[in-house]
Amino acid sequence: MAKNEAQLLTLTALANIFLARKRLGVESV
């Protein structure tokens, strides 16, 4: 269960970073 939670947190973090970069890219254009 701990592994699944760690994987979920990692995926969530990556998704947040991706969305943040996408937002910054849109704002800078």
Secondary structure, 3 states (H helix, E strand, C coil): CHHHHHHHHHHHHHHHHHHHHHHHHHHHC
